[in-house]
Amino acid sequence: MLKKGLPSDRGSLQETALDLVTEGHLEVVDLLRKYGFSVDANYSKNGASQLFITAAIGDDRLQAAELLLKIGADANYKSPAGLSVLSLATRNGAVRLAELLLKAGANVMDRNSANLLAYDLAVIYGHDELIDLLIAQMNQVVPAVDRQADDGTTALMRATMAADVKTINDLLSAGADASRRDRQGESPLSYAVAHDQVEVVQALRSAGVERLPGDKAIGPQSIVHAGSQGLSEPSLICSTLGRLLTLRMTTEIRRSRQQPFIPDSPKSSPNAEPIYRIAMAKARPRT
Protein backbone atom coordinates (compact mmCIF):
# COMPACT_ATOMS: atom_id res chain seq x y z
CA MET A 1 0.00 0.00 0.00
CA LEU A 2 2.76 2.42 0.94
CA LYS A 3 4.65 1.78 -2.31
CA LYS A 4 1.59 3.07 -4.16
CA GLY A 5 1.62 6.26 -2.10
CA LEU A 6 0.01 7.37 1.12
CA PRO A 7 -3.79 7.33 1.24
CA SER A 8 -5.58 10.67 1.10
CA ASP A 9 -7.44 9.95 4.35
CA ARG A 10 -4.67 10.84 6.79
CA GLY A 11 -6.99 10.52 9.78
CA SER A 12 -7.68 6.86 9.06
CA LEU A 13 -3.95 6.28 8.60
CA GLN A 14 -3.25 7.87 11.98
CA GLU A 15 -5.82 5.61 13.61
CA THR A 16 -4.44 2.51 11.91
CA ALA A 17 -0.87 3.43 12.85
CA LEU A 18 -1.77 4.02 16.49
CA ASP A 19 -3.70 0.76 16.61
CA LEU A 20 -0.60 -1.04 15.35
CA VAL A 21 1.59 0.76 17.90
CA THR A 22 -0.67 -0.29 20.78
CA GLU A 23 -0.42 -3.86 19.54
CA GLY A 24 3.35 -3.66 19.88
CA HIS A 25 4.39 -2.78 16.32
CA LEU A 26 6.60 0.23 17.00
CA GLU A 27 8.36 -0.31 13.68
CA VAL A 28 5.36 1.20 11.90
CA VAL A 29 6.44 4.64 13.16
CA ASP A 30 9.81 4.43 11.37
CA LEU A 31 8.25 2.83 8.32
CA LEU A 32 5.74 5.63 7.85
CA ARG A 33 8.40 8.25 8.48
CA LYS A 34 10.30 6.92 5.45
CA TYR A 35 7.28 7.84 3.36
CA GLY A 36 7.03 11.32 4.85
CA PHE A 37 4.26 10.57 7.32
CA SER A 38 4.68 11.40 10.99
CA VAL A 39 2.57 9.45 13.47
CA ASP A 40 0.89 11.82 15.91
CA ALA A 41 0.72 10.03 19.27
CA ASN A 42 -1.87 12.58 20.43
CA TYR A 43 -4.18 12.27 17.45
CA SER A 44 -7.74 12.20 18.70
CA LYS A 45 -11.01 11.24 17.13
CA ASN A 46 -14.16 12.64 18.71
CA GLY A 47 -12.08 14.20 21.48
CA ALA A 48 -10.37 11.05 22.75
CA SER A 49 -6.70 10.33 22.19
CA GLN A 50 -5.48 6.74 22.02
CA LEU A 51 -3.90 7.14 25.47
CA PHE A 52 -7.20 8.43 26.86
CA ILE A 53 -9.00 5.39 25.42
CA THR A 54 -6.33 3.18 26.96
CA ALA A 55 -6.95 4.78 30.36
CA ALA A 56 -10.66 4.08 29.99
CA ILE A 57 -9.85 0.38 29.68
CA GLY A 58 -7.43 0.38 32.62
CA ASP A 59 -4.43 -1.69 33.65
CA ASP A 60 -5.21 -4.37 31.07
CA ARG A 61 -3.81 -1.96 28.48
CA LEU A 62 -0.70 -1.00 30.41
CA GLN A 63 1.69 -2.15 27.68
CA ALA A 64 -0.21 -0.14 25.07
CA ALA A 65 0.08 2.95 27.27
CA GLU A 66 3.83 2.40 27.63
CA LEU A 67 4.24 2.22 23.86
CA LEU A 68 2.13 5.33 23.26
CA LEU A 69 4.13 7.31 25.80
CA LYS A 70 7.32 6.07 24.16
CA ILE A 71 6.36 7.68 20.84
CA GLY A 72 5.34 10.97 22.44
CA ALA A 73 1.81 10.65 23.85
CA ASP A 74 1.00 13.48 26.26
CA ALA A 75 0.63 12.20 29.84
CA ASN A 76 -1.34 15.39 30.60
CA TYR A 77 -3.84 15.03 27.76
CA LYS A 78 -7.34 16.19 28.66
CA SER A 79 -10.57 15.50 26.83
CA PRO A 80 -12.64 18.45 25.56
CA ALA A 81 -14.83 17.94 28.64
CA GLY A 82 -11.83 18.60 30.89
CA LEU A 83 -11.05 15.08 32.10
CA SER A 84 -7.36 14.16 32.25
CA VAL A 85 -5.88 10.77 31.46
CA LEU A 86 -4.70 10.48 35.08
CA SER A 87 -8.16 11.26 36.45
CA LEU A 88 -9.74 8.69 34.15
CA ALA A 89 -7.19 6.03 35.11
CA THR A 90 -7.78 6.85 38.78
CA ARG A 91 -11.54 6.67 38.41
CA ASN A 92 -11.13 3.20 36.93
CA GLY A 93 -8.81 2.02 39.71
CA ALA A 94 -5.87 1.52 37.34
CA VAL A 95 -3.00 1.68 39.83
CA ARG A 96 -0.18 0.60 37.53
CA LEU A 97 -1.33 2.91 34.76
CA ALA A 98 -1.53 5.82 37.20
CA GLU A 99 2.02 5.07 38.34
CA LEU A 100 3.17 5.02 34.72
CA LEU A 101 1.47 8.34 33.95
CA LEU A 102 2.97 10.00 37.02
CA LYS A 103 6.45 8.79 36.04
CA ALA A 104 5.81 10.22 32.57
CA GLY A 105 5.07 13.65 34.06
CA ALA A 106 1.31 13.66 34.62
CA ASN A 107 0.31 16.63 36.80
CA VAL A 108 -1.02 15.20 40.05
CA MET A 109 -2.48 18.61 41.01
CA ASP A 110 -4.54 19.03 37.84
CA ARG A 111 -8.27 19.52 38.41
CA ASN A 112 -11.03 18.43 36.07
CA SER A 113 -14.01 20.51 34.99
CA ALA A 114 -15.74 19.83 38.31
CA ASN A 115 -12.67 21.14 40.19
CA LEU A 116 -11.75 17.64 41.39
CA LEU A 117 -8.23 16.27 41.69
CA ALA A 118 -7.40 12.71 40.68
CA TYR A 119 -6.99 12.16 44.44
CA ASP A 120 -10.58 13.29 45.03
CA LEU A 121 -11.78 10.69 42.53
CA ALA A 122 -9.72 8.01 44.29
CA VAL A 123 -11.47 8.96 47.55
CA ILE A 124 -14.92 9.05 45.96
CA TYR A 125 -14.52 5.64 44.33
CA GLY A 126 -12.76 4.06 47.31
CA HIS A 127 -9.45 3.16 45.61
CA ASP A 128 -7.25 2.97 48.71
CA GLU A 129 -4.02 2.01 46.92
CA LEU A 130 -4.41 4.96 44.59
CA ILE A 131 -5.15 7.26 47.54
CA ASP A 132 -1.80 6.26 49.07
CA LEU A 133 0.00 6.71 45.75
CA LEU A 134 -1.49 10.13 45.06
CA ILE A 135 -0.95 11.44 48.61
CA ALA A 136 2.73 10.49 48.34
CA GLN A 137 2.99 12.17 44.94
CA MET A 138 1.18 15.34 46.03
CA ASN A 139 3.33 15.64 49.15
CA GLN A 140 6.36 15.95 46.86
CA VAL A 141 5.02 18.99 45.02
CA VAL A 142 2.84 20.95 47.45
CA PRO A 143 4.08 23.40 50.09
CA ALA A 144 4.82 21.82 53.47
CA VAL A 145 1.75 23.45 54.98
CA ASP A 146 -0.46 21.39 52.63
CA ARG A 147 1.18 17.99 53.06
CA GLN A 148 -1.19 15.22 54.01
CA ALA A 149 -0.85 12.60 56.71
CA ASP A 150 -1.70 8.94 56.12
CA ASP A 151 -5.36 9.66 56.91
CA GLY A 152 -5.41 12.38 54.27
CA THR A 153 -5.66 15.27 56.71
CA THR A 154 -3.65 18.45 56.30
CA ALA A 155 -2.69 20.77 59.14
CA LEU A 156 -5.70 22.95 58.28
CA MET A 157 -8.06 19.98 58.45
CA ARG A 158 -6.75 18.93 61.86
CA ALA A 159 -6.99 22.49 63.15
CA THR A 160 -10.60 22.49 61.94
CA MET A 161 -11.33 19.21 63.73
CA ALA A 162 -9.91 20.73 66.90
CA ALA A 163 -11.97 23.93 66.36
CA ASP A 164 -8.71 25.87 66.81
CA VAL A 165 -9.65 29.15 65.12
CA LYS A 166 -6.31 30.85 65.81
CA THR A 167 -4.33 28.06 64.16
CA ILE A 168 -6.82 28.01 61.29
CA ASN A 169 -6.25 31.72 60.69
CA ASP A 170 -2.46 31.28 60.95
CA LEU A 171 -2.51 28.45 58.42
CA LEU A 172 -4.75 30.35 55.99
CA SER A 173 -2.44 33.37 56.29
CA ALA A 174 0.45 31.04 55.46
CA GLY A 175 -1.33 29.99 52.27
CA ALA A 176 -2.91 26.71 53.34
CA ASP A 177 -5.16 25.19 50.67
CA ALA A 178 -8.70 24.82 52.03
CA SER A 179 -9.78 22.64 49.10
CA ARG A 180 -7.84 19.56 50.21
CA ARG A 181 -9.95 16.61 51.35
CA ASP A 182 -9.12 13.80 53.77
CA ARG A 183 -9.65 10.09 53.08
CA GLN A 184 -13.27 10.43 54.19
CA GLY A 185 -13.94 12.99 51.46
CA GLU A 186 -14.21 15.85 53.98
CA SER A 187 -12.91 19.34 53.32
CA PRO A 188 -12.32 21.72 56.25
CA LEU A 189 -15.50 23.64 55.49
CA SER A 190 -17.69 20.55 55.05
CA TYR A 191 -16.39 19.16 58.36
CA ALA A 192 -17.01 22.41 60.20
CA VAL A 193 -20.55 22.68 58.83
CA ALA A 194 -21.35 19.06 59.63
CA HIS A 195 -20.17 19.48 63.22
CA ASP A 196 -21.86 22.84 63.85
CA GLN A 197 -18.55 24.65 64.36
CA VAL A 198 -19.96 28.13 63.87
CA GLU A 199 -16.78 30.06 64.64
CA VAL A 200 -14.72 27.83 62.37
CA VAL A 201 -17.21 28.23 59.53
CA GLN A 202 -17.09 32.00 59.98
CA ALA A 203 -13.27 31.98 59.95
CA LEU A 204 -13.16 29.90 56.77
CA ARG A 205 -15.86 31.95 55.05
CA SER A 206 -14.13 35.20 56.03
CA ALA A 207 -11.01 33.93 54.31
CA GLY A 208 -12.98 33.32 51.12
CA VAL A 209 -13.29 29.54 51.45
CA GLU A 210 -16.16 28.20 49.34
CA ARG A 211 -18.01 24.91 49.39
CA LEU A 212 -16.45 22.33 47.08
CA PRO A 213 -18.27 20.05 44.66
CA GLY A 214 -19.68 17.24 46.76
CA ASP A 215 -19.42 19.05 50.09
CA LYS A 216 -22.39 18.43 52.32
CA ALA A 217 -24.59 20.96 54.04
CA ILE A 218 -26.76 20.45 57.11
CA GLY A 219 -30.28 21.72 57.68
CA PRO A 220 -32.52 23.25 55.02
CA GLN A 221 -29.96 22.68 52.26
CA SER A 222 -29.67 18.96 53.05
CA ILE A 223 -27.12 16.93 51.07
CA VAL A 224 -25.56 18.54 48.03
CA HIS A 225 -23.38 17.02 45.35
CA ALA A 226 -21.70 17.92 42.09
CA GLY A 227 -24.73 17.27 39.91
CA SER A 228 -27.01 19.63 41.88
CA GLN A 229 -24.61 22.56 41.66
CA GLY A 230 -24.93 23.01 37.91
CA LEU A 231 -21.40 21.88 37.15
CA SER A 232 -20.38 20.95 33.62
CA GLU A 233 -18.73 17.65 34.52
CA PRO A 234 -18.81 15.20 31.60
CA SER A 235 -21.47 12.53 31.65
CA LEU A 236 -18.67 10.00 32.00
CA ILE A 237 -18.50 10.60 35.74
CA CYS A 238 -21.13 13.17 36.70
CA SER A 239 -24.15 11.01 37.53
CA THR A 240 -22.12 8.33 39.27
CA LEU A 241 -20.11 10.96 41.13
CA GLY A 242 -23.25 12.59 42.50
CA ARG A 243 -24.74 9.30 43.69
CA LEU A 244 -21.54 8.09 45.31
CA LEU A 245 -20.91 11.40 47.03
CA THR A 246 -24.45 11.56 48.36
CA LEU A 247 -24.25 8.00 49.72
CA ARG A 248 -20.81 8.49 51.22
CA MET A 249 -21.59 11.88 52.77
CA THR A 250 -24.91 10.68 54.19
CA THR A 251 -23.15 7.79 55.89
CA GLU A 252 -20.49 10.07 57.35
CA ILE A 253 -23.09 12.52 58.71
CA ARG A 254 -24.90 9.72 60.49
CA ARG A 255 -21.66 8.46 61.99
CA SER A 256 -20.59 11.93 63.05
CA ARG A 257 -23.84 12.49 64.92
CA GLN A 258 -23.32 9.30 66.87
CA GLN A 259 -19.62 9.66 67.56
CA PRO A 260 -17.13 12.35 66.47
CA PHE A 261 -14.69 11.17 63.83
CA ILE A 262 -11.15 11.23 65.24
CA PRO A 263 -8.46 9.90 62.89
CA ASP A 264 -5.07 8.58 63.91
CA SER A 265 -2.40 11.16 64.60
CA PRO A 266 -0.58 12.14 61.39
CA LYS A 267 3.05 11.44 60.71
CA SER A 268 4.60 14.81 60.03
CA SER A 269 7.46 15.02 57.56
CA PRO A 270 10.83 15.79 59.25
CA ASN A 271 11.46 18.30 56.48
CA ALA A 272 8.19 20.15 57.03
CA GLU A 273 8.27 23.87 57.65
CA PRO A 274 7.92 24.95 61.31
CA ILE A 275 4.37 26.26 60.98
CA TYR A 276 3.29 22.90 59.54
CA ARG A 277 4.91 20.89 62.34
CA ILE A 278 3.52 23.21 65.02
CA ALA A 279 0.04 23.08 63.58
CA MET A 280 0.07 19.32 63.31
CA ALA A 281 1.14 19.14 66.96
CA LYS A 282 -1.38 21.70 68.21
CA ALA A 283 -4.39 20.94 66.10
CA ARG A 284 -5.50 17.65 67.58
CA PRO A 285 -9.17 16.78 68.10
CA ARG A 286 -10.36 17.65 71.56
CA THR A 287 -11.43 14.78 73.77
C-alpha positions in Angstrom: 0.0 0.0 0.0 2.8 2.4 0.9 4.6 1.8 -2.3 1.6 3.1 -4.2 1.6 6.3 -2.1 0.0 7.4 1.1 -3.8 7.3 1.2 -5.6 10.7 1.1 -7.4 10.0 4.3 -4.7 10.8 6.8 -7.0 10.5 9.8 -7.7 6.9 9.1 -4.0 6.3 8.6 -3.3 7.9 12.0 -5.8 5.6 13.6 -4.4 2.5 11.9 -0.9 3.4 12.8 -1.8 4.0 16.5 -3.7 0.8 16.6 -0.6 -1.0 15.3 1.6 0.8 17.9 -0.7 -0.3 20.8 -0.4 -3.9 19.5 3.4 -3.7 19.9 4.4 -2.8 16.3 6.6 0.2 17.0 8.4 -0.3 13.7 5.4 1.2 11.9 6.4 4.6 13.2 9.8 4.4 11.4 8.3 2.8 8.3 5.7 5.6 7.9 8.4 8.2 8.5 10.3 6.9 5.5 7.3 7.8 3.4 7.0 11.3 4.9 4.3 10.6 7.3 4.7 11.4 11.0 2.6 9.5 13.5 0.9 11.8 15.9 0.7 10.0 19.3 -1.9 12.6 20.4 -4.2 12.3 17.4 -7.7 12.2 18.7 -11.0 11.2 17.1 -14.2 12.6 18.7 -12.1 14.2 21.5 -10.4 11.1 22.7 -6.7 10.3 22.2 -5.5 6.7 22.0 -3.9 7.1 25.5 -7.2 8.4 26.9 -9.0 5.4 25.4 -6.3 3.2 27.0 -7.0 4.8 30.4 -10.7 4.1 30.0 -9.9 0.4 29.7 -7.4 0.4 32.6 -4.4 -1.7 33.7 -5.2 -4.4 31.1 -3.8 -2.0 28.5 -0.7 -1.0 30.4 1.7 -2.2 27.7 -0.2 -0.1 25.1 0.1 3.0 27.3 3.8 2.4 27.6 4.2 2.2 23.9 2.1 5.3 23.3 4.1 7.3 25.8 7.3 6.1 24.2 6.4 7.7 20.8 5.3 11.0 22.4 1.8 10.7 23.9 1.0 13.5 26.3 0.6 12.2 29.8 -1.3 15.4 30.6 -3.8 15.0 27.8 -7.3 16.2 28.7 -10.6 15.5 26.8 -12.6 18.4 25.6 -14.8 17.9 28.6 -11.8 18.6 30.9 -11.0 15.1 32.1 -7.4 14.2 32.2 -5.9 10.8 31.5 -4.7 10.5 35.1 -8.2 11.3 36.4 -9.7 8.7 34.1 -7.2 6.0 35.1 -7.8 6.9 38.8 -11.5 6.7 38.4 -11.1 3.2 36.9 -8.8 2.0 39.7 -5.9 1.5 37.3 -3.0 1.7 39.8 -0.2 0.6 37.5 -1.3 2.9 34.8 -1.5 5.8 37.2 2.0 5.1 38.3 3.2 5.0 34.7 1.5 8.3 34.0 3.0 10.0 37.0 6.4 8.8 36.0 5.8 10.2 32.6 5.1 13.6 34.1 1.3 13.7 34.6 0.3 16.6 36.8 -1.0 15.2 40.0 -2.5 18.6 41.0 -4.5 19.0 37.8 -8.3 19.5 38.4 -11.0 18.4 36.1 -14.0 20.5 35.0 -15.7 19.8 38.3 -12.7 21.1 40.2 -11.8 17.6 41.4 -8.2 16.3 41.7 -7.4 12.7 40.7 -7.0 12.2 44.4 -10.6 13.3 45.0 -11.8 10.7 42.5 -9.7 8.0 44.3 -11.5 9.0 47.6 -14.9 9.0 46.0 -14.5 5.6 44.3 -12.8 4.1 47.3 -9.5 3.2 45.6 -7.2 3.0 48.7 -4.0 2.0 46.9 -4.4 5.0 44.6 -5.1 7.3 47.5 -1.8 6.3 49.1 0.0 6.7 45.7 -1.5 10.1 45.1 -1.0 11.4 48.6 2.7 10.5 48.3 3.0 12.2 44.9 1.2 15.3 46.0 3.3 15.6 49.1 6.4 15.9 46.9 5.0 19.0 45.0 2.8 21.0 47.4 4.1 23.4 50.1 4.8 21.8 53.5 1.8 23.5 55.0 -0.5 21.4 52.6 1.2 18.0 53.1 -1.2 15.2 54.0 -0.8 12.6 56.7 -1.7 8.9 56.1 -5.4 9.7 56.9 -5.4 12.4 54.3 -5.7 15.3 56.7 -3.7 18.5 56.3 -2.7 20.8 59.1 -5.7 23.0 58.3 -8.1 20.0 58.4 -6.7 18.9 61.9 -7.0 22.5 63.2 -10.6 22.5 61.9 -11.3 19.2 63.7 -9.9 20.7 66.9 -12.0 23.9 66.4 -8.7 25.9 66.8 -9.7 29.1 65.1 -6.3 30.9 65.8 -4.3 28.1 64.2 -6.8 28.0 61.3 -6.3 31.7 60.7 -2.5 31.3 61.0 -2.5 28.5 58.4 -4.7 30.4 56.0 -2.4 33.4 56.3 0.5 31.0 55.5 -1.3 30.0 52.3 -2.9 26.7 53.3 -5.2 25.2 50.7 -8.7 24.8 52.0 -9.8 22.6 49.1 -7.8 19.6 50.2 -10.0 16.6 51.3 -9.1 13.8 53.8 -9.7 10.1 53.1 -13.3 10.4 54.2 -13.9 13.0 51.5 -14.2 15.8 54.0 -12.9 19.3 53.3 -12.3 21.7 56.2 -15.5 23.6 55.5 -17.7 20.6 55.1 -16.4 19.2 58.4 -17.0 22.4 60.2 -20.5 22.7 58.8 -21.4 19.1 59.6 -20.2 19.5 63.2 -21.9 22.8 63.8 -18.6 24.7 64.4 -20.0 28.1 63.9 -16.8 30.1 64.6 -14.7 27.8 62.4 -17.2 28.2 59.5 -17.1 32.0 60.0 -13.3 32.0 59.9 -13.2 29.9 56.8 -15.9 32.0 55.1 -14.1 35.2 56.0 -11.0 33.9 54.3 -13.0 33.3 51.1 -13.3 29.5 51.5 -16.2 28.2 49.3 -18.0 24.9 49.4 -16.4 22.3 47.1 -18.3 20.1 44.7 -19.7 17.2 46.8 -19.4 19.0 50.1 -22.4 18.4 52.3 -24.6 21.0 54.0 -26.8 20.4 57.1 -30.3 21.7 57.7 -32.5 23.2 55.0 -30.0 22.7 52.3 -29.7 19.0 53.0 -27.1 16.9 51.1 -25.6 18.5 48.0 -23.4 17.0 45.3 -21.7 17.9 42.1 -24.7 17.3 39.9 -27.0 19.6 41.9 -24.6 22.6 41.7 -24.9 23.0 37.9 -21.4 21.9 37.1 -20.4 21.0 33.6 -18.7 17.6 34.5 -18.8 15.2 31.6 -21.5 12.5 31.6 -18.7 10.0 32.0 -18.5 10.6 35.7 -21.1 13.2 36.7 -24.2 11.0 37.5 -22.1 8.3 39.3 -20.1 11.0 41.1 -23.3 12.6 42.5 -24.7 9.3 43.7 -21.5 8.1 45.3 -20.9 11.4 47.0 -24.5 11.6 48.4 -24.2 8.0 49.7 -20.8 8.5 51.2 -21.6 11.9 52.8 -24.9 10.7 54.2 -23.1 7.8 55.9 -20.5 10.1 57.4 -23.1 12.5 58.7 -24.9 9.7 60.5 -21.7 8.5 62.0 -20.6 11.9 63.0 -23.8 12.5 64.9 -23.3 9.3 66.9 -19.6 9.7 67.6 -17.1 12.4 66.5 -14.7 11.2 63.8 -11.2 11.2 65.2 -8.5 9.9 62.9 -5.1 8.6 63.9 -2.4 11.2 64.6 -0.6 12.1 61.4 3.0 11.4 60.7 4.6 14.8 60.0 7.5 15.0 57.6 10.8 15.8 59.3 11.5 18.3 56.5 8.2 20.2 57.0 8.3 23.9 57.6 7.9 24.9 61.3 4.4 26.3 61.0 3.3 22.9 59.5 4.9 20.9 62.3 3.5 23.2 65.0 0.0 23.1 63.6 0.1 19.3 63.3 1.1 19.1 67.0 -1.4 21.7 68.2 -4.4 20.9 66.1 -5.5 17.7 67.6 -9.2 16.8 68.1 -10.4 17.7 71.6 -11.4 14.8 73.8 
